[in-house]
Amino acid sequence: MTRPPRPIAPALAARLTGSSTGFLGTLFDLARRGTLRIEEGPRKWTGRTFEIVRLDGAHLESARSEHAQDLSSHEQVFFQALFHKAKADRTNLSEIGSLSYNSCFSAVLDEELVAAGWKDPERQKRRTRFLAWTGLGLLLGLLVLVVGITLAVAPQPFNTWIMTTALVLIGGGAAVSGVCLVGLLIAALISTQSDEGVRQATAWNSFAGYLRNITRGREPGISPDLFERYLPYAAAFGLATEWAKYFQKQAEVPVPEWFQGLQSSLDDGSFVAIMAAISSADSSASSAGGASGGGASGGGASGAG
C-alpha cells in the first residue's frame, strides 16, 4: 500500500499498529498544520540544540478556545503535556520524550479508537480481568514457593512431615507460578481491537512497510515532496531518523517551512540531527518510563491496548 489507507491522525495509526512513537507523528503533523515550529539553536559542547516553539493562537488555557476546538482530544493532551509550564511558548526538544510514557495521551488515543469503532471496550475489559486474575495467581504462587523454600532450608532437626510439606509447597507454588506466567503472556497477546480495527491495523501495517522500504531504498521513483507529506506517519511508525537520512541523499528536498535551522538546506545534516535528537529523547524516555512502571502500552498482536 503506497498511500495512507484513510486520513487519520498519525498517532491513531501508530496506536492501531502498536507503535509507541505516535507522539512524534503528532509533533510533525501539528508543525505541518502551522501550530508548531522547530528551531535549531546555537551549538553547545554537548552538540546541537533545538526548541519546539508554540505559535500564536496555539494557547490552550481554555478548552473552549477557537484553536482548541480545531484540535482532537489527543492533540490537546499533547499540547498540555509538552507546554506544561504556564504561558511557556518554548520548550526543549528533549521534552518530547516525556510523551512516550504519558498515560493520559495513551488513554485519550484509546478513547478515540473506541469512538471510531476500532477498539472493542468489552474485549478490553475481558483482557483486563484476565490479567488481574493471572497476576494475582502469580503473586500467590510465588508466595507459596517462598514459604516452601523457607521451610526446606530452615535450621531444624530433620522432620519428614515438615520436609514433605515444604516439597509440596515448592512444587505447587512453582506450578501455579508457571501457569500464571504463561497466562500473563497469553493475555498480553489478546487483541482488544474490533474486527474493523483489525482490518484497519492490517492496512496501516502495510503502509508502514511501504515507508520502511523507502528508507531502505527499495522503492524506485520516490518524489522529494513525499519527505514532508509522509514525515508525520514515518515518525509515528518509528522511522523518523531513517526517513530524514534517506531524503538527505536525494536532490531538491527543501527544508520544511516549520523548521528553522542554522543552514538553509538539508546538506549540512541539521534536519538529520533533529531526527537523531528525537530518537535519542524517545529512547531515554522509554527507559525512564520502564523504570517508573509507566510506558505507552502497545503491540500489534494485542491491539495496542
Secondary structure, DSSP 8 states (H G I E B T S, - for coil): --S-SS---HHHHHHHHT-S-HHHHHHHHHHHTTSEEEEEEEEETTEEEEEEEE-TT---SSTTSHHHHHS-HHHHHHHHHHT-STT--EEEGGGGGGGGG-HHHHHHHHHHHHHTT-B-HHHHHHHHHHHHHHHHHHHHHHHHHHHHHHHHHS-----HHHHHHHHHHHHHHHHHHHHHHHHHHHHHHS--B-HHHHHHHHHHHHHHHHHHHHHTT-SSS--TTHHHHHHHHHHHTT-HHHHHHHHHTSSS----TTEE-SSSSGGGSHHHHHHHHHHHHHHHHHHHHHHTT------TTTTT-
